[in-house]
Amino acid sequence: MNTCGEIRESIGAWLDGELSGAGADAVRLHLETCLVCGEERRQLENLNRAMKDVFESEDFRLDAEPFWHGLRQRIAAKRPWHADLAEWAGPFIRAPSFAWAVPAVIVLLIGALYFGSILPGWGVLAPRNNFATVESIDAYGRNVALLREHESKTTVIWLYQNPDNENEGAGETSDKGPAF
Amino acid sequence: MVEASDWELVQKCQAGDMSAFEELVSRYQQKVFMVILGLLRNREDALEVAQETFFRAYRKIKSFQGGSSFYTWLYRIAVNIAIDAQRRQKRNPLDFRESMDGVMEERNEFAKDPFADVHDKELRVKLVQSINDLTPEHRAVIVLRTLEGLSYKDIGALLGCSEGTVMSRLHYARKKLQEKLRAFL
């Protein structure tokens, strides 16, 4: 602890009597020789004195009798249930500060990307494509076609029979769907 | 007659003895009020917060196991409520400044001595403004150190932080005040 900067950071603690033997000696010896740090010490002493004056000039007297009377009334009064709940939950439901906003947004984005990767179509970044499928529903060539158009939010369900494939087996997916 | 210790009074209070709580209030009301007024600088707000402090202490006294001294536990409640109140005041600085001016005028601080040094008065006004501008955490360490003369260790125990943090906060709080008041010091 030799530089003026380091000494200046410790002068306050030294004046408060909070420095250990070696640290206190280093500050004291430095102050004996350094005029600039000596000026810093003088200013801090004046500041401490001025603060003490300001605080001591306050009227700190408390009228004990009315204080106790008011407190007793408060204790005796039954508080509404929401006041108890607010007191109990207070530490948990403080308004979120800006400091929490950044990690919260990051977590939400990671969550959106994660769900988007394991559940296609669920993530916020997942593309919202139109959807079309054709399924054969019986052994006589009857099919159902489903069209979902995202922009207009229109769903069309189309039942039709393909005359060329009337005898095809059931359960097969038709390769030839209707032209949308 | 031997005076009961805080812990004895707390135990009586936990058993439902209201007079024991009254004794605890009478022991600490003045000191608690001083610290809160130092933090809030508004008498009415300080009275309200002091009452809320003892009210909460009464409601939670059964959970107090004597791990720390009663006054440390009580001060911690007081400082936490006062810091919350300070944050609310910060959101409404005009009212706060007006209330402070009201206190000064009420106490006739500026007109006490017609020959009082103008420099001192200016320093005082500027200092009050600068203390009000400190963050709640910085103001708390300044008040607890200057007004109560508490050690860094005790302040750390009250505010729930380390001695190093107390030292650092005190250093920066004083530095800020010093920068604003350099012309007067």
HADDOCK unambig.tbl for C-alpha pairs under 7 A between the chains (distance, minus, plus):
assign (segid A and resid 9 and name CA) (segid B and resid 171 and name CA) 6.75 0.50 0.50
assign (segid A and resid 12 and name CA) (segid B and resid 171 and name CA) 6.51 0.50 0.50
assign (segid A and resid 13 and name CA) (segid B and resid 167 and name CA) 6.80 0.50 0.50
assign (segid A and resid 43 and name CA) (segid B and resid 185 and name CA) 5.51 0.50 0.50
assign (segid A and resid 46 and name CA) (segid B and resid 185 and name CA) 6.01 0.50 0.50
assign (segid A and resid 47 and name CA) (segid B and resid 185 and name CA) 6.72 0.50 0.50
assign (segid A and resid 52 and name CA) (segid B and resid 146 and name CA) 6.06 0.50 0.50
assign (segid A and resid 52 and name CA) (segid B and resid 147 and name CA) 6.67 0.50 0.50
assign (segid A and resid 54 and name CA) (segid B and resid 124 and name CA) 6.78 0.50 0.50
assign (segid A and resid 55 and name CA) (segid B and resid 38 and name CA) 6.52 0.50 0.50
assign (segid A and resid 55 and name CA) (segid B and resid 147 and name CA) 6.56 0.50 0.50
assign (segid A and resid 60 and name CA) (segid B and resid 34 and name CA) 5.57 0.50 0.50
assign (segid A and resid 62 and name CA) (segid B and resid 30 and name CA) 6.14 0.50 0.50
assign (segid A and resid 71 and name CA) (segid B and resid 51 and name CA) 5.91 0.50 0.50
assign (segid A and resid 71 and name CA) (segid B and resid 55 and name CA) 6.73 0.50 0.50
assign (segid A and resid 75 and name CA) (segid B and resid 55 and name CA) 6.53 0.50 0.50
